[in-house]
Each structure stands twice: as structure tokens, then as C-alpha cells.
Amino acid sequence: MNITLKRAYEPAAPDDGYRVLIDRLWPRGVTKERAHIDVWAKEVAPGAGLRKSWHADPNGKSDAGFSAFAEAYRAELTTEPASSAVDELVELAREHPRITLVFGAKDETINHAVVLREVLLERLQS
């Protein structure tokens, strides 16, 4: 089981495996044909309130700000409908040798995809 991350604005590649869009909104300017998305898992994206508060926080990109966001997002992933969507992603990861979580964020290291990948890996190891 291999879970990778990739921006939606990067070209799809054959070695991406099963591609899962994990944003609530479709990435601006990316056609469905270009995206090559196998499934759109909107429910695992941060809720509107959490997303807006994190982006509005001037310290949101700091270590402390991102840690606070990650903690709140992890808690959100334990409630419905996100919890069921996480279960589905865990099953997809078991079924496919590689899945790629596709996201639209500009920052490749400080975003919800990083947190979601950690959650999925933890669930797969338990």
C-alpha cells in the first residue's frame, strides 16, 4: 500500500495509480479529462468553517498554526460524513497498490492532504 500526494495542477502519470481528489471544490482551471480522477472524495476535505478559520489565521502557516489546524482536522475526520469517507479511502488503499491523493493547495507541505495521508497510514497500520 503506497499513498502519495500530488497537486491537481501537475500532470497525471501512469504511476499515480488510483487518483482520489480530496478537495471540496473542483480545482480551478483543471478539466476532468486532464485531472484523470478516479473518485472525488469531497467528504474528507476540511469543512468550510475549519478551512476558513485556518486561512484567516495570520499564523496558520506557522508550525503552531498548522499543528492546531491538523488537530482540529483530525477531530473532524472522526465525525460523519468524513469518518465513513475515511473508511472508504482505507479500503481503496487496501485494494490498490498505489493511490494518489490529489489536492489543489499551493503549498505542498502545509495542507490538509499531508494530514489526511498520515491518518490513512495510521489506520492501515492498526
LINPE-V793207 format. One record per pair of residues at least 12 apart in sequence whose ideal C-beta (glycine too) atoms are under 7 Angstrom apart, sorted by the first residue. I is the first residue (numbers start at 1). J is the second residue. Records with the same first field share a line. If there is no record, write none. Layout:
I = J / J
This chain:
1 = 93 / 94 / 124
2 = 97 / 98
3 = 93 / 99 / 101 / 117 / 120 / 121
4 = 98 / 100
5 = 101 / 103 / 113 / 114 / 117
6 = 100 / 102
7 = 103 / 104 / 108
8 = 21 / 27 / 30 / 35 / 102 / 103 / 104
9 = 27 / 30
12 = 35 / 36
16 = 100
17 = 96 / 97 / 98 / 99 / 100
18 = 38 / 92 / 96 / 99
19 = 36 / 37 / 38 / 100 / 102
20 = 38 / 39 / 41 / 89 / 92 / 99 / 100 / 101 / 102
21 = 35 / 37 / 40 / 41 / 102
22 = 41 / 44 / 45 / 101 / 102 / 103 / 113 / 116
23 = 45 / 103 / 104
24 = 42 / 45
27 = 104
37 = 102
41 = 85 / 89
43 = 81 / 82 / 85
44 = 77 / 82 / 85 / 86 / 89 / 116
45 = 112
46 = 73 / 76 / 112
47 = 76
50 = 72 / 73 / 76
54 = 69
61 = 110
66 = 110
70 = 115
73 = 112 / 115
74 = 115 / 119
77 = 119
86 = 119
89 = 120
90 = 120 / 123 / 124
93 = 120 / 124
101 = 113 / 116 / 117
